[in-house]
Amino acid sequence: MSYLLRGVAAGGGIRVVAADTTGLVNGAVEKHGATPTAGAALGRTLTGALLLSHVLLKNSRDRVTLRLRGDGPLGGVIADAGLDGTVRGYVSNPHVDLPLRDDGKLDVGGGIGREGEISVVRSHAPYGDPYGSSSDLVSGEVAEDIATYLARSEQIPSAVLLGVYFDEHRRVRRSGGVILQALPGADEGALTLLEANVKALGQLTTAMAEAPILDVVRDQLLWGMDFELLTDPPMRVAFACRCSDEKALEALAYFTPAERKEMAEQDGGAEVVCHWCGEKRWVGAEAILGIAGAEVRCPDCGTLWYRDGQTRMVRDAELCACGRPVVLPN
């Protein structure tokens, strides 16, 4: 079981969110057929998104999307998580693998790249527009980039630890993460001790091999700081996608009527693969030909701008992917 813990320490001056995501990440790696390099990047990002949801969100229906896009061969990695304990995500090129670094560790930073950006988007359902912000990548190693993002964009001093460990059979043996945040009024002595404890811990997954994540947090990271656990029992977390047959059909609506007719007549339907979870769904010819509703497409590149009965993909005054200004019907 993958699970998440929340707590406070140093008289409420330090906020703690920690998770053991071993089972969750192992399942995600298997779904996407990811290599250890890609799987470690994905696992760290999935875990990071779960932790961020408990730092940045307030409503149980809200979601946070974490995306790292660098100049490395993985092509970017993204995860979407909520306070309900669910997370989903993918890496653009899951089959990319890199040689180990000189210290014997997976080269996640080289896979993601060190030139690019980390972005975080908070979606407030069912009200309001999404709110997002971003900062430059620091290392591509995910944990350091999240900590830098929180300091720059949210003005929250944070220590972030993330790790994914693969065994000799290329399976995830351990995966987890911790965010430690200094809240307003935190005692300076406690923060100095916290910094020393973090440095003394070493690799998170190495510590997790010796003790459960709760013991790692309480007895090592927050040693001497009166840790108070706020989640008992711990919260279950899981890799869960929101794809469906209906959404698969919606995805085909982006193709032009001529393209959909060709799918139905020549192939007898179409296979739709969810990029979030890798699930494959077959949509038959009758369902494809039954897609109806007035639509507006870009006259230059054919991109779908609007279809009756669907959420608007673009808005007036936005630019199409080809650069043409969007003009929608009243």
PESULJO-V558849 format. One record per residue. RES is the residue in one letter. SS is DSSP state (h for helix, s for strand, l for the rest). PHI is phi in whole degrees, -180 to 180 (NA if undefined). D_LAST is the distance of its C-alpha to the last C-alpha in Angstrom with 2 decimals. Layout:
BEGIN
{{RES | SS | PHI | D_LAST} {RES | SS | PHI | D_LAST}}
END
This chain:
BEGIN
{{M | l | NA | 50.74} {S | l | -91 | 48.46} {Y | s | -151 | 48.13} {L | s | -130 | 47.09} {L | s | -124 | 49.07} {R | s | -128 | 48.26} {G | s | -170 | 50.81} {V | s | -135 | 52.01} {A | s | -146 | 55.18} {A | l | 54 | 57.25} {G | l | 66 | 56.71} {G | l | 90 | 52.94} {G | l | -82 | 52.64} {I | s | -129 | 51.52} {R | s | -94 | 48.68} {V | s | -130 | 49.24} {V | s | -131 | 46.98} {A | s | -138 | 48.72} {A | s | -149 | 48.15} {D | s | -102 | 50.16} {T | l | -114 | 47.69} {T | h | -57 | 50.28} {G | h | -65 | 49.32} {L | h | -60 | 45.60} {V | h | -70 | 45.82} {N | h | -60 | 48.34} {G | h | -64 | 46.00} {A | h | -65 | 43.08} {V | h | -61 | 45.38} {E | h | -67 | 46.51} {K | h | -59 | 43.01} {H | h | -93 | 42.01} {G | l | 60 | 45.46} {A | l | -81 | 45.60} {T | l | -73 | 48.67} {P | h | -58 | 50.41} {T | h | -63 | 48.78} {A | h | -67 | 45.25} {G | h | -66 | 46.09} {A | h | -67 | 47.42} {A | h | -63 | 44.28} {L | h | -65 | 42.12} {G | h | -62 | 44.47} {R | h | -64 | 44.55} {T | h | -71 | 40.76} {L | h | -60 | 40.38} {T | h | -65 | 43.06} {G | h | -61 | 41.64} {A | h | -65 | 38.20} {L | h | -60 | 39.95} {L | h | -64 | 41.97} {L | h | -63 | 39.02} {S | h | -61 | 37.16} {H | h | -89 | 40.08} {V | h | -103 | 40.07} {L | h | -106 | 36.42} {L | l | -101 | 34.78} {K | l | -125 | 35.30} {N | l | -95 | 33.24} {S | l | -64 | 34.38} {R | l | -94 | 30.87} {D | l | -75 | 30.14} {R | s | -133 | 30.72} {V | s | -124 | 32.00} {T | s | -115 | 31.57} {L | s | -110 | 34.37} {R | s | -134 | 34.17} {L | s | -120 | 36.91} {R | s | -125 | 36.26} {G | s | -122 | 39.32} {D | l | -97 | 41.05} {G | l | -86 | 43.28} {P | l | -71 | 43.46} {L | l | -69 | 41.82} {G | l | 76 | 38.45} {G | l | 114 | 37.13} {V | s | -143 | 37.31} {I | s | -142 | 34.82} {A | s | -144 | 35.24} {D | s | -129 | 33.14} {A | s | -139 | 35.04} {G | s | -142 | 34.83} {L | l | -69 | 37.20} {D | l | -78 | 37.69} {G | l | 89 | 39.93} {T | s | -99 | 37.89} {V | s | -148 | 37.18} {R | s | -143 | 36.05} {G | s | -180 | 36.07} {Y | s | -158 | 36.98} {V | s | -116 | 38.49} {S | l | -60 | 37.07} {N | l | -124 | 40.52} {P | l | -70 | 42.60} {H | l | -95 | 45.53} {V | l | -72 | 46.37} {D | l | -134 | 49.69} {L | l | -121 | 51.66} {P | l | -62 | 55.35} {L | l | -63 | 56.43} {R | l | -68 | 56.80} {D | l | -62 | 60.31} {D | l | -88 | 60.56} {G | l | 86 | 59.85} {K | l | -99 | 56.38} {L | l | -64 | 53.15} {D | l | -91 | 51.36} {V | h | -67 | 47.92} {G | h | -60 | 47.45} {G | h | -68 | 48.23} {G | h | -71 | 45.84} {I | h | -78 | 42.83} {G | l | 102 | 43.90} {R | l | -109 | 44.55} {E | l | -113 | 41.95} {G | s | 158 | 38.39} {E | s | -144 | 36.60} {I | s | -110 | 36.39} {S | s | -129 | 33.11} {V | s | -130 | 32.48} {V | s | -120 | 29.13} {R | s | -104 | 29.04} {S | s | -104 | 26.35} {H | l | -108 | 26.15} {A | l | -91 | 25.15} {P | l | -96 | 23.50} {Y | l | -125 | 22.50} {G | l | 74 | 21.53} {D | l | -88 | 20.76} {P | l | -61 | 23.63} {Y | s | -119 | 26.17} {G | s | -133 | 28.19} {S | s | -151 | 31.06} {S | s | -150 | 33.53} {S | s | -150 | 36.91} {D | s | -69 | 39.08} {L | l | -65 | 41.22} {V | l | -102 | 44.84} {S | l | -138 | 46.66} {G | l | 78 | 44.40} {E | l | -86 | 46.67} {V | l | 81 | 43.85} {A | h | -61 | 45.90} {E | h | -64 | 46.62} {D | h | -69 | 43.04} {I | h | -66 | 41.77} {A | h | -61 | 44.44} {T | h | -66 | 43.48} {Y | h | -59 | 39.78} {L | h | -62 | 40.70} {A | h | -70 | 42.97} {R | h | -82 | 40.59} {S | h | -92 | 37.16} {E | l | -110 | 38.23} {Q | l | 55 | 41.56} {I | l | -120 | 43.38} {P | l | -66 | 46.78} {S | s | -143 | 47.08} {A | s | -107 | 49.43} {V | s | -123 | 47.78} {L | s | -122 | 49.89} {L | s | -138 | 48.58} {G | s | -158 | 50.62} {V | s | -136 | 50.68} {Y | s | -117 | 54.08} {F | s | -100 | 54.70} {D | l | -88 | 58.07} {E | l | -67 | 60.08} {H | l | -96 | 58.25} {R | l | 64 | 54.87} {R | l | -110 | 53.76} {V | s | -72 | 52.38} {R | s | -92 | 55.38} {R | s | -147 | 53.98} {S | s | -152 | 50.60} {G | s | -173 | 49.62} {G | s | -164 | 48.36} {V | s | -143 | 48.92} {I | s | -118 | 47.10} {L | s | -120 | 49.35} {Q | s | -125 | 47.81} {A | s | -84 | 49.57} {L | l | -89 | 48.18} {P | l | -54 | 48.67} {G | l | 87 | 52.35} {A | l | -61 | 53.61} {D | l | -67 | 57.33} {E | h | -64 | 58.19} {G | h | -64 | 61.15} {A | h | -66 | 59.01} {L | h | -68 | 56.61} {T | h | -65 | 59.60} {L | h | -65 | 60.94} {L | h | -60 | 57.57} {E | h | -60 | 57.42} {A | h | -66 | 60.95} {N | h | -64 | 60.20} {V | h | -63 | 57.18} {K | h | -64 | 59.30} {A | h | -73 | 62.14} {L | h | -66 | 60.03} {G | l | 81 | 59.45} {Q | l | -78 | 57.19} {L | h | -61 | 55.27} {T | h | -68 | 55.77} {T | h | -67 | 59.49} {A | h | -65 | 59.71} {M | h | -69 | 57.78} {A | l | -71 | 60.46} {E | l | -101 | 62.99} {A | l | -158 | 61.16} {P | l | -61 | 58.02} {I | h | -59 | 55.12} {L | h | -62 | 56.01} {D | h | -68 | 59.52} {V | h | -61 | 58.32} {V | h | -67 | 56.14} {R | h | -71 | 58.70} {D | h | -94 | 61.92} {Q | h | -120 | 60.96} {L | h | -66 | 57.75} {L | l | -115 | 58.31} {W | l | -58 | 62.08} {G | l | 77 | 63.62} {M | l | -127 | 60.38} {D | l | 54 | 60.43} {F | l | -69 | 57.48} {E | s | -119 | 55.90} {L | s | -80 | 54.00} {L | l | -104 | 50.98} {T | l | -119 | 50.09} {D | l | -147 | 52.82} {P | l | -75 | 52.41} {P | l | -65 | 50.23} {M | s | -86 | 46.60} {R | s | -71 | 45.99} {V | l | -128 | 43.49} {A | s | -153 | 42.36} {F | s | -78 | 40.40} {A | l | -146 | 37.64} {C | l | -99 | 34.48} {R | l | -111 | 31.41} {C | l | -72 | 30.87} {S | l | -160 | 30.79} {D | h | -62 | 30.56} {E | h | -64 | 26.97} {K | h | -71 | 26.02} {A | h | -63 | 28.03} {L | h | -66 | 26.01} {E | h | -61 | 22.73} {A | h | -62 | 24.27} {L | h | -71 | 24.89} {A | l | -67 | 21.24} {Y | l | -72 | 20.91} {F | l | -74 | 23.25} {T | l | -70 | 22.17} {P | h | -54 | 22.87} {A | h | -67 | 25.97} {E | h | -67 | 27.25} {R | h | -67 | 26.87} {K | h | -64 | 28.70} {E | h | -66 | 31.44} {M | h | -58 | 31.87} {A | h | -70 | 32.31} {E | h | -81 | 34.61} {Q | h | -91 | 36.72} {D | h | -109 | 36.97} {G | l | 73 | 36.41} {G | s | 145 | 33.86} {A | s | -152 | 33.19} {E | s | -94 | 34.61} {V | s | -113 | 32.24} {V | s | -108 | 33.97} {C | l | -75 | 32.67} {H | l | -72 | 33.21} {W | l | -73 | 33.77} {C | l | -130 | 36.72} {G | l | 81 | 37.63} {E | l | -65 | 37.19} {K | s | -106 | 36.94} {R | s | -131 | 35.10} {W | s | -99 | 35.28} {V | s | -111 | 32.30} {G | s | -74 | 33.57} {A | h | -60 | 32.46} {E | h | -62 | 31.34} {A | h | -67 | 28.96} {I | h | -65 | 27.53} {L | h | -70 | 27.05} {G | l | -84 | 25.46} {I | l | -65 | 22.42} {A | l | -133 | 19.55} {G | l | 117 | 15.81} {A | l | -61 | 13.12} {E | s | -136 | 12.88} {V | s | -124 | 11.74} {R | s | -122 | 14.82} {C | l | -64 | 16.13} {P | l | -69 | 17.62} {D | l | -92 | 20.63} {C | l | -118 | 21.77} {G | l | 83 | 19.89} {T | l | -62 | 18.92} {L | s | -71 | 16.47} {W | s | -98 | 13.29} {Y | s | -158 | 11.50} {R | s | -140 | 12.90} {D | l | -56 | 12.29} {G | l | 89 | 14.78} {Q | l | -113 | 15.40} {T | l | -62 | 15.05} {R | l | -64 | 12.77} {M | l | -82 | 15.30} {V | l | -137 | 13.77} {R | l | -126 | 11.42} {D | l | -54 | 9.96} {A | l | 79 | 13.21} {E | l | -74 | 15.37} {L | s | -105 | 17.64} {C | l | -69 | 18.13} {A | l | -59 | 21.71} {C | l | -86 | 22.57} {G | l | 102 | 21.49} {R | l | -78 | 18.49} {P | s | -62 | 15.61} {V | l | -80 | 12.57} {V | l | -130 | 9.34} {L | l | -104 | 6.53} {P | l | -69 | 3.80} {N | l | -67 | 0.00}}
END
